[in-house]
Amino acid sequence: MATSDAPRDLEPLPHHEHDPAHPHVHTEESVRRVINRLSRIEGHIRGIKTMVQSDRPCPDVLIQIAAVRGALDRVARMILDEHLSQCVARAAQEGNIDAEIEELKAALDRFLP
């Protein structure tokens, strides 16, 4: 996926295999909400690409990029909330909290500036 002009931070991360005793399951509604938001963000990014191709003023493009960043942050918060309320809570009940916390810390190290 990475090309010579693609930023390194856009390379795919390795998939973490969860213990089969700890299935990574989310409600259909939760997945649908995240997918819908990501689809809107995807459309917004296509709009920004069109703006650049149409030589729209740089400040207008930057404002739209800021909007996408905000939207991505909101999706990340949704995912984090779901992870804390479902996955971490389930791991605590099953006695696997230490591994789940370490995995979350590693993800947050990549996510937070």
GISULJO-V78005 format. One record per residue. OMEGA is omega in degrees with one decimal (* if undefined). Layout:
omega:OMEGA
omega:OMEGA
This chain:
omega:-178.4
omega:174.9
omega:-175.9
omega:-179.9
omega:179.0
omega:176.9
omega:-178.8
omega:-177.2
omega:176.8
omega:176.5
omega:-179.1
omega:176.7
omega:176.3
omega:178.1
omega:178.7
omega:177.1
omega:177.2
omega:174.2
omega:179.4
omega:176.8
omega:179.1
omega:-179.7
omega:178.4
omega:-173.0
omega:176.4
omega:-179.4
omega:176.5
omega:-179.6
omega:179.7
omega:179.2
omega:-179.6
omega:179.6
omega:-179.3
omega:-179.6
omega:178.6
omega:179.1
omega:178.5
omega:177.5
omega:177.0
omega:178.5
omega:178.3
omega:177.0
omega:178.9
omega:179.2
omega:175.4
omega:177.2
omega:177.9
omega:178.3
omega:177.2
omega:178.2
omega:-179.6
omega:179.4
omega:-179.0
omega:179.9
omega:175.6
omega:-178.6
omega:-178.5
omega:179.2
omega:178.0
omega:179.6
omega:-179.7
omega:177.9
omega:179.0
omega:176.3
omega:177.0
omega:178.4
omega:178.7
omega:177.0
omega:179.2
omega:179.1
omega:177.4
omega:177.5
omega:179.0
omega:176.6
omega:178.7
omega:178.2
omega:176.9
omega:-178.3
omega:178.8
omega:178.8
omega:178.6
omega:-178.8
omega:-179.8
omega:-175.1
omega:-177.9
omega:-171.3
omega:-178.7
omega:178.1
omega:178.6
omega:179.3
omega:178.5
omega:179.4
omega:-176.4
omega:179.3
omega:-179.8
omega:-171.4
omega:-176.7
omega:179.8
omega:-179.4
omega:178.7
omega:178.7
omega:178.2
omega:178.2
omega:178.1
omega:179.4
omega:178.9
omega:179.5
omega:176.0
omega:178.4
omega:-173.4
omega:-174.9
omega:179.9
omega:*
